[in-house]
Amino acid sequence: MEANNIKIALVEDQPIIKDGIRLLINQVPNMKVVAEFTDGQDFVDNHQLADYDIVVTDVDMPRLNGVQMVKQILSFAPQTKFIVLTMHQEAAYSMELIAIGVKGYVFKQSTSSNLVDAIVSIHAGQTYFSQELLLNLVDIKTKKRKAAELAENDKKLLQLMSYGYSNKKLADELFVSVKSIEGYKRQLYKSTGCKNSMELVVWAIKHEVVKV
């Protein structure tokens, strides 16, 4: 395996689906499934034996499901990069995983290119959440609350954040330092009540500050 390959750990309990995901990833240049686990408990017990960059995981699994597994791992290894690959489109499911700290969320109903794009984005230090997910999280029937008064720079920052840009990429696009970006985000968290970047993007979409 080439040194610059993106190394993937795959957590999936259904062999047929696991075979398909492995085949998809391994046929992409510079990507390789290097470790496979049968469920969340298997990953928690044995993940330290594998050398991987990104974890692609299902949610519905026996013994320990994906939500519980991600919580456990991120509690002591917060740098772990998770992509959730699931059939669940319920907003409550999605929001829980986003709040926990997953870096990517892709529906199994999506095209194969969505998973590949997610892996590339997250390996580059960005996030990836499918457009279907973002739209599902926006309850258009809910009465819209008045958005906080935002400066044009804040609106531009939120629009760029909706693309999944890393802090470094945001800083480059806005011609400021990474430290400044972190400060802007803290101010936006405080004014909106959001806890992380993904919640902030969902808030911005819901209040029509950004377009998707």
C-alpha distance (Angstrom), angle and dihedral (degrees) to the residues before:
residue distance angle dihedral
M1 . . .
E2 3.80 . .
A3 3.79 116.3 .
N4 3.81 93.6 -123.3
N5 3.81 95.7 53.8
I6 3.79 117.3 123.8
K7 3.81 103.0 -117.6
I8 3.80 115.6 -142.0
A9 3.80 129.9 -162.2
L10 3.80 110.9 -157.5
V11 3.82 122.5 -153.1
E12 3.82 112.1 -171.5
D13 3.80 131.5 133.7
Q14 3.82 98.9 -158.0
P15 3.83 110.9 80.4
I16 3.81 96.3 -154.0
I17 3.81 92.8 52.4
K18 3.80 91.1 43.2
D19 3.80 90.6 52.3
G20 3.80 90.9 51.1
I21 3.81 94.5 49.1
R22 3.80 91.5 47.1
L23 3.80 91.3 50.3
L24 3.80 91.4 49.0
I25 3.80 94.8 49.2
N26 3.80 96.8 41.8
Q27 3.79 93.3 53.7
V28 3.81 91.1 58.8
P29 3.82 113.5 90.6
N30 3.81 113.4 -108.4
M31 3.82 94.5 13.1
K32 3.78 126.5 104.2
V33 3.79 137.3 170.8
V34 3.80 101.7 -132.4
A35 3.81 101.2 170.9
E36 3.80 136.7 24.6
F37 3.80 130.6 -161.4
T38 3.79 129.4 -169.5
D39 3.82 97.9 -141.6
G40 3.78 144.4 -19.4
Q41 3.79 95.1 -76.8
D42 3.79 91.4 51.6
F43 3.80 89.5 53.6
V44 3.82 94.4 47.2
D45 3.81 90.7 49.4
N46 3.80 98.2 44.3
H47 3.82 110.7 19.3
Q48 3.80 92.4 105.6
L49 3.80 89.3 65.4
A50 3.80 91.8 65.0
D51 3.81 131.5 71.6
Y52 3.80 107.5 -141.8
D53 3.80 140.8 149.0
I54 3.80 101.5 -154.9
V55 3.80 135.6 19.9
V56 3.81 118.7 -141.6
T57 3.79 108.7 -164.2
D58 3.76 142.6 176.7
V59 3.81 120.2 -136.3
D60 3.81 105.5 -144.7
M61 3.80 105.7 65.1
P62 3.83 135.5 138.3
R63 3.82 124.0 -102.1
L64 3.80 95.0 10.1
N65 3.80 121.9 17.8
G66 3.77 126.4 -144.6
V67 3.80 96.3 -98.3
Q68 3.82 92.9 52.6
M69 3.80 91.7 43.9
V70 3.81 94.1 51.4
K71 3.81 90.8 48.1
Q72 3.79 92.3 51.7
I73 3.80 95.9 46.3
L74 3.81 96.2 44.5
S75 3.80 90.6 49.4
F76 3.82 89.8 70.1
A77 3.82 103.1 14.0
P78 3.83 105.1 39.2
Q79 3.80 92.0 165.7
T80 3.83 91.4 68.8
K81 3.79 111.8 118.0
F82 3.81 113.4 -140.6
I83 3.79 128.8 -170.8
V84 3.80 112.5 -168.0
L85 3.80 113.6 -147.4
T86 3.79 109.3 -170.8
M87 3.80 147.8 143.1
H88 3.82 91.4 -132.8
Q89 3.79 113.3 110.2
E90 3.81 97.4 170.2
A91 3.80 111.8 127.0
A92 3.82 92.7 -137.5
Y93 3.81 91.3 58.5
S94 3.77 92.1 47.7
M95 3.78 95.9 46.5
E96 3.80 92.6 50.6
L97 3.79 91.9 54.1
I98 3.79 92.8 44.2
A99 3.80 90.6 50.7
I100 3.82 90.0 50.2
G101 3.80 91.1 54.6
V102 3.81 112.8 -101.0
K103 3.80 112.6 163.8
G104 3.79 97.7 -148.7
Y105 3.80 140.5 23.4
V106 3.80 122.5 -168.0
F107 3.79 129.1 172.1
K108 3.81 117.9 -129.3
Q109 3.80 86.2 -133.8
S110 3.82 89.7 63.9
T111 3.79 124.6 96.4
S112 3.79 118.7 -88.3
S113 3.80 90.1 -109.9
N114 3.81 89.6 67.5
L115 3.79 91.8 63.5
V116 3.80 92.1 45.8
D117 3.82 90.8 48.9
A118 3.80 89.7 49.6
I119 3.80 92.5 52.6
V120 3.80 92.6 48.4
S121 3.82 93.3 46.7
I122 3.78 95.6 47.6
H123 3.79 93.4 45.1
A124 3.82 86.5 55.0
G125 3.80 90.5 55.8
Q126 3.79 97.0 -99.5
T127 3.81 132.1 110.1
Y128 3.79 130.3 -115.8
F129 3.78 127.4 -154.3
S130 3.78 118.8 165.9
Q131 3.77 117.4 -113.8
E132 3.80 89.2 -120.9
L133 3.79 89.3 59.6
L134 3.79 93.9 49.4
L135 3.79 91.1 50.8
N136 3.81 91.9 46.6
L137 3.79 90.1 54.2
V138 3.76 91.1 55.7
D139 3.80 109.9 81.2
I140 3.80 99.9 -156.3
K141 3.81 90.9 -174.1
T142 3.78 92.1 60.0
K143 3.76 113.6 99.6
K144 3.77 105.8 -102.3
R145 3.77 115.2 -118.3
K146 3.75 116.9 -142.7
A147 3.80 109.1 -92.4
A148 3.77 118.4 -123.5
E149 3.76 114.8 -96.1
L150 3.78 104.3 -90.7
A151 3.77 130.4 -168.9
E152 3.78 117.6 -125.9
N153 3.81 89.8 -108.8
D154 3.81 89.7 55.7
K155 3.79 90.7 50.9
K156 3.80 91.2 49.5
L157 3.80 90.3 48.6
L158 3.81 91.1 51.5
Q159 3.80 91.7 48.6
L160 3.81 90.9 52.6
M161 3.81 90.9 45.6
S162 3.81 88.7 56.1
Y163 3.82 87.1 63.9
G164 3.82 89.4 60.9
Y165 3.80 95.1 -111.6
S166 3.81 119.1 170.8
N167 3.81 119.7 -122.5
K168 3.81 89.2 -101.6
K169 3.80 91.9 52.9
L170 3.81 91.1 46.3
A171 3.79 90.4 51.0
D172 3.82 91.2 50.2
E173 3.80 92.6 48.9
L174 3.81 93.6 48.4
F175 3.83 95.8 38.4
V176 3.80 93.9 -123.6
S177 3.80 135.6 110.8
V178 3.79 125.5 -85.8
K179 3.80 87.3 -116.8
S180 3.81 89.5 57.8
I181 3.82 90.9 51.0
E182 3.80 90.3 51.9
G183 3.80 89.3 50.7
Y184 3.81 92.9 49.3
K185 3.80 89.9 50.6
R186 3.80 92.7 50.6
Q187 3.80 89.8 52.9
L188 3.80 91.2 49.7
Y189 3.81 92.0 47.9
K190 3.80 88.9 53.5
S191 3.80 95.7 46.9
T192 3.82 95.4 45.0
G193 3.80 101.6 34.0
C194 3.81 91.5 -124.0
K195 3.80 120.8 146.7
N196 3.81 102.8 -154.2
S197 3.79 143.8 6.5
M198 3.79 95.6 -87.8
E199 3.80 93.4 52.1
L200 3.79 87.9 48.5
V201 3.81 92.0 53.4
V202 3.82 91.1 48.7
W203 3.82 89.2 49.5
A204 3.81 90.5 50.6
I205 3.80 92.4 50.2
K206 3.79 92.9 46.6
H207 3.79 90.9 51.9
E208 3.81 92.8 44.1
V209 3.79 93.4 -116.9
V210 3.81 90.3 129.6
K211 3.78 134.2 25.4
V212 3.80 127.4 -131.9
